[in-house]
Amino acid sequence: MKKKGFKKSYKNSLLYFHENYITHENTNHSGRMLDNIIMHDCEHPIMKEHAKICTENGGDILEVGFGMGISAGYIQSGSIKSHTIIENHFQIVDRARDWAADKPNVTIIEGDWRDIYKSGKLKQYDGIFLDPNDIIGSEQMFIDPPFNITKPGCILTFYNGINQSNVNMGYKINENPEVLKIPGTEFYPINWKQDTLFWGLHQGDIYFLPKKIF
Ligand SMILES: C[S@@+](CC[C@H](N)C(=O)[O-])C[C@H]1O[C@@H](n2cnc3c(N)ncnc32)[C@H](O)[C@@H]1O
């Protein structure tokens, strides 16, 4: 069965910014099984770990997908030189720019991360965190890539969650989904549990954090 991106594309949808989550339909409830959720602050612990991994070298960091800016906040608190964020949603990119206004080491690039990659204009990074909703199938950018965006020793990490749609497609809860199959990637299990069950977010109580060193 063809595996699609983890979350439906909402690039052209109007988003709704709730107190602690973002949705692409105006479903203003905090109950269970919300499937149009884009990001929720209950994923803080996961974002913190991704940020820790991609900033281990310090230096120049590339982040794809601003969302609620949770991982961006953690990345900023690391000891880094520059922080480049690619974001393609018109509302979220505005929020990213507001957030970056007092952060001189941040560059916001608006657009689809694959297009920006293909433009060849990205530089080389010491750490990369990928968290867009269309990550599946992006291996080629890191295996025999047409453009090299990784400095020697660069650390790549990517969102490796499994949501209810993926469970319906045959993924198993608490098994490593390996959303990108890049040889040499190590996966570190961490315990994590949502206090509420949101179908659009990571399911299960284990999350496998990927780390690939180039
Ligand atoms: C799950 S959120 C990221 C959450 C973020 N890591 C945080 O801590 O809040 C995914 C983000 O990626 C953006 N996005 C999705 N597809 C994208 C694409 N093709 N290019 C650039 N950004 C994309 C979405 O608009 C959204 O802001």
The ligand as a Gaussian input file, in Angstrom:
#p B3LYP/6-31G(d) Opt

LIG

0 1
 C        3.973000      19.598000      12.887000
 S        4.280000      21.251000      12.456000
 C        5.900000      21.542000      13.101000
 C        5.909000      21.620000      14.582000
 C        7.156000      22.276000      15.143000
 N        8.288000      21.395000      15.108000
 C        6.901000      22.735000      16.562000
 O        7.691000      22.371000      17.459000
 O        5.929000      23.441000      16.800000
 C        4.602000      21.123000      10.719000
 C        4.932000      22.472000      10.098000
 O        5.487000      22.241000       8.813000
 C        4.930000      23.131000       7.878000
 N        5.019000      22.467000       6.574000
 C        4.285000      21.415000       6.156000
 N        4.643000      21.050000       4.917000
 C        5.653000      21.877000       4.566000
 C        6.439000      22.011000       3.388000
 N        6.266000      21.205000       2.334000
 N        7.392000      22.983000       3.334000
 C        7.570000      23.808000       4.397000
 N        6.846000      23.748000       5.538000
 C        5.900000      22.789000       5.622000
 C        3.500000      23.316000       8.388000
 O        2.883000      24.477000       7.872000
 C        3.716000      23.365000       9.887000
 O        4.003000      24.660000      10.316000

